[in-house]
Amino acid sequence: MSSLEKKNLGLDIILEGTLPIDNLNEIYEEIINRKEEIYPQYKKSCLDNYDFIKDEWWNYHDYAAIEKFPKLKTIFPYIVKSLELMQDPHKDYFLKSWINIWPKGQSIGLHSHYGVWSGYFVIKDTGTTTYYWPRGNNGPTALTNHDGHFVCTSSKIPHIVQNNPLATLRVSMGFNISDWDEVLREENSNTNGRGAKLRDILIPLKEYL
């Protein structure tokens, strides 16, 4: 297993590393070839610059990525390692995972997540940077993205990812790690009408520990 670096930033912790997964190109091609499953409205437009997030915000979080693309299950040991490094041996967490596909010019604005922990795994990067604003830190912390980049940190840290600068589709997997209180909070908030579907896509993390 590759090393994950634990960084203390202000009052928060960020785990960061590069995963030694040698089939990233296969995973990338499979996701691109099946993108209509993840974003059903894409088929109706077939535009090269289709705005996946804007046009299908209500839909793409209703997709258990790590189940639909089994090759992604190779990141489970790194999720477990992250919890160990953060001294959180919690056995009753639930994992939510989704796929991000960004054409040129697309990004995601400042936001935080539901859950206790959250993170992302970059399958194909295009020269982007993610900026986090940890508590007690002066200004943002910049993380340079690259293929195989893995990050796990508190779900509550605001962050932003800059625009995809290339014509190549940028692909990553996002994930939340939630206890039951956070599951109920996300379910009850029903953001974009997704609350009713949440339990259908959650995976009990203890099944993979």
N, C-alpha and C positions, 0 to 999 in steps of 0.2 A: 504494500500500500504506500502510495506517495505521502509525503508529509503534508500536514495541514498546519499552517502558521496561525497561532493565536495572537491576536493583536488587541491590546487594551487601548481603547480610544475614548477618552473622557470617562464616562460612567458606563460605557457599553463595551462589549466584546465582539470582534468579528473574526470568524474562521475563514481562511482563504487558502486555496491551493490549486494545483493543476493535476487533474486525474489522469493516470496513465491508461486511458481507454483507447485501444488501437483501431476500433471500428467506427470512429466518429463520422467518417464519410458515408458509411453504410447507413447509419442512423439518420444522418442529414438527408440522404436521397430518399429514404423510406418516408420520412416526414413530409418532404416536399411532394412526393408522389401521392400522398394520402391527405393532402391539405384540405381537400373538399370535405373529408369526414369531420375535420376539426372546425372548419369554417364553411358551413353549407351554403351560405350566400355567395361565396366566391364563385361558384359554378355559374351563377346567373350573370355575373359581370365579366369574368375572365379578363380583368384588367391587370396589366403588368404592375401597376402601382396601386393595387387594391389596398385600402386601409383596413387591415384586419381588425385592429383594436376598435377603431371608431365605428365600423359597420357591423361588428359582431361582438361587441362588448358583453352583451347579455348571454352569449353562447359559449365562448371558448373556455370559460372557467367551468363549464358543465361537462368536462371531458377528463377522465382519469388517465392522464398521459402515461404514467408509469405502468399501467395495466395494458393500455392499447399498444404501447411500444415496449415489449418485454426487455429489449436490449438495454433500456434505461435503468433496469433494476440493478445494474452493476454499481450504481451510486449508493445503494443502501449501506454498505460498510462505511462509507464516508459520512453519511448522516449519523450513524451510530458513533463513529469516532468523534464527530463534532459534539454530540451530546456529552460524551465522556470528557472531552477537553473543557467543556463548559460546566463540568461537575453537575450534570443533570441526568441522573440515571432513570428518568421517568419511564415507566413501562406502559402507561395508558394513554399515550399520545395517538393522534390520528393524522395521517398524511393526506394532503390535498396537492395534486400536481396538475400542471397545465402547460401547453406549448405556446410559445410566442414566435410568430413569424412576422418579420418586419421588412418591407421593401425599402428602397432608397427614400430617405427623408423622414421616415417614420421613427418615432420615439415614444416614450411614456413620461408624463409629467410627474411632478413631485407627489409622492404618495407613501403610505405605509400599508401594513397588511393586518389581517386577522391572524390569530394564532399566538403562540408563545415564541416560536422561532420561525424564521422564513429564510429563503435563499434562492439561488439560481445556479444552473449548470449550463454553460455556453457550449452549444454543439457546433455552431459556425458563427464566428465573429467577423466583423467587417471594419474593425478599427474603432470601436466605441469605448467609452469610459462611463462607469457608474459612479455617481457621487452620493455619499451618505452624510447625514448630519447627526452624528452621535450626540447624546446628552453630555453636557459639560465640556464639549470640544469647541474650540474657536474656529468656526468655518467648516466647510465640508472636507471629507476625506475622499480622495479620488482613487478608484480601483480600475486599473487598465485591463480591459477584457481581452480574451484570446480563446482560441479553441481549447476546450477541456477545462476552462476556468470554473472553479466551484467556490461558492460563497455561502456561508450560513451565519446568521446573526439574529438579534432581537427583531421580532416582527414590527415593533413599534418605532423603529428608526426611520424617519423620512428619507427618501432617496429618489433619485432621478437618473434616467439613462439617456445619453445624448443621441442625436439622430444617427441613423444608419447612413454613412456617407457614400456607400457604393451601390451599384445596381444589383449586386448579389443579395439574395434574400438572407437576412440574418435570422438564425434560429437558436432558441434557448428553451430550457424547461424551468419554470418557476415552481416553487413548492412552499407550502405552509405546514408547520407542525403544531397541532392544536391539542390542548386538553379539552375535556368535555365542556367546561364553562365557555371556552372560546368557540367551540362548535355551536353552542346554543346562541352565543352573541351574534355570530355571523348568520346563523339561520334566522333569528328573530329580526335582524336588521333588514334582511331580504333585499340586499343591494342588487339593483337591476333585475329583480324578480328571480334571483338564483337560490334563495333560501330553501325553497321546497325541494330542490334537487340535491342539496348538499350531502345528505346522508348516503345517496346513491353512489357518490364518487369518492367517499372517504375510505382510506385503507387503515385498519388498525396496525400501527407501527410495530407492536409487539409480535406480530406474525412474522416479522423479518429480522427481529433482534436475535 
